[in-house]
Amino acid sequence: MATRHPLKYLLILFFLQPCISGLQAQDDPYRFMFAPDVWYNNVDGVRLGVRTLGEVEGTFKDGPHRLDAGVWLSTFLPDLPVSYYVSFTEPIPQISNFGNEGSIQLISSIRTGYSHHRIQFNKRWQPGFDEYKYKEVSVYYSTERLFDDEYRPFNKLWQDNWKNLFGISFKMSETLDFGLFEAYADATTNVNETSGAFTVATFEVLQSIELSDQFIWRIRGFAGIGSDNVAPEYRFMASMRPAQYWLNNGLSRSAGTIPQPWMESGSFQIAGGANLRGYSNRDIELLGTLQQSDNNLYFPLYRSFWSLNTEIEFPNPLNTALQNISIIGDLAELRSYLFVDGGMGTGRTLMTGTQNVAPQELITEPGFIADAGIGLQISFNIPDYLGKDRGIFIRYDVPFWLSDPLPRENSFSYRHVIGLGAVISL
């Protein structure tokens, strides 16, 4: 089977040993909480399964032997009809106390045509009880591979070789006098020479500034850089996050959850990356063209990209009415804002209908591009059966101005984009 890999079996042994020994040694009872799970995509059809959280009684998801797992059966019965996800976290007592946990985390999954197995060290520093003031660092090794490209919304973006990745990530949050500040950084190196060694790194900073009780200014800066031979799924697009990170969201993980004709229409945008939302239609149009062509195309993939996103939130009567509704007001919010995005990429990739080709000097870079408009974002945070938060952000953005429109467009025009995920979630 294409998904076989030795690390998978090592991870299974790692998972079983601490579970068994920990449960035997723990005085407090261990409990499992189960919930049904139903999802859909074009390959699996309706995917039926069960999810579970495991924890020591009374630790409230903050104790030893933490388990998060799920298993599913595909009703369309594809080549691999059973899929799973398992995450097991074990704190390290010697470097852990309240708010300052160090832990080992093991992750293994085979689902939606992707095999992923990881071992990770996590460390968090949180002074006091303020959960908005902390620092976290993670160091990991993972082995992963796309083994069925039917699941990918745009499969020409992907390689299908095993990648052996070493990575480190850092994030921090700080409550300043004028608003919340957050920063993220991540660097990943593929050491598998067979699939092509590469390095890619991303940096992101977010600042919220409370101008008054009614107006909030939100700023996001992003920079991403990769080596010359970085895999196409890790390269940057102007309008949305790299394809690799679509796997982190159930709505974008597989083709068909969002109907593919909707995706190909250019009306949907997956938040993240450079996030120049006004250029979603252009990027999706080129993605769709590549899917149906064997000709060389100037493709919207960049080796590096930097951008700045800014939003000014202003009050609206709909949100005021929503907040006054019992229960619903605690779970939902409707934001209205003006936005401006700008950025520039380098190292654009020339691609064919079958593979990506190293960047060529003949490719003309578009230079600095920008957009501006108005938008609405509705967010829901509804705990599921297991008590886990499910934050959903849906945006309706109208980027009425583009600095670099398509030849058939005017700079000022009515355009609309339905966005999945918050551009700035502060």
Secondary structure as UniProt FT lines:
FT   TURN            2..3
FT   HELIX           6..25
FT   STRAND          30..41
FT   TURN            42..44
FT   STRAND          45..56
FT   TURN            57..58
FT   TURN            60..61
FT   STRAND          66..74
FT   TURN            75..76
FT   STRAND          82..91
FT   HELIX           93..95
FT   TURN            98..99
FT   STRAND          102..111
FT   TURN            112..113
FT   STRAND          114..125
FT   TURN            128..129
FT   TURN            131..132
FT   STRAND          134..146
FT   HELIX           149..151
FT   TURN            153..154
FT   HELIX           155..157
FT   STRAND          163..176
FT   TURN            177..178
FT   STRAND          179..190
FT   TURN            193..195
FT   STRAND          198..210
FT   STRAND          216..226
FT   TURN            228..229
FT   HELIX           232..234
FT   HELIX           243..248
FT   TURN            250..252
FT   TURN            256..257
FT   HELIX           260..264
FT   TURN            265..266
FT   STRAND          268..270
FT   TURN            273..274
FT   HELIX           277..279
FT   HELIX           280..291
FT   STRAND          297..298
FT   STRAND          304..314
FT   HELIX           317..323
FT   TURN            326..327
FT   HELIX           328..331
FT   STRAND          332..346
FT   STRAND          350..351
FT   STRAND          356..357
FT   TURN            361..362
FT   STRAND          369..381
FT   TURN            385..386
FT   STRAND          391..402
FT   TURN            407..408
FT   STRAND          417..420
//
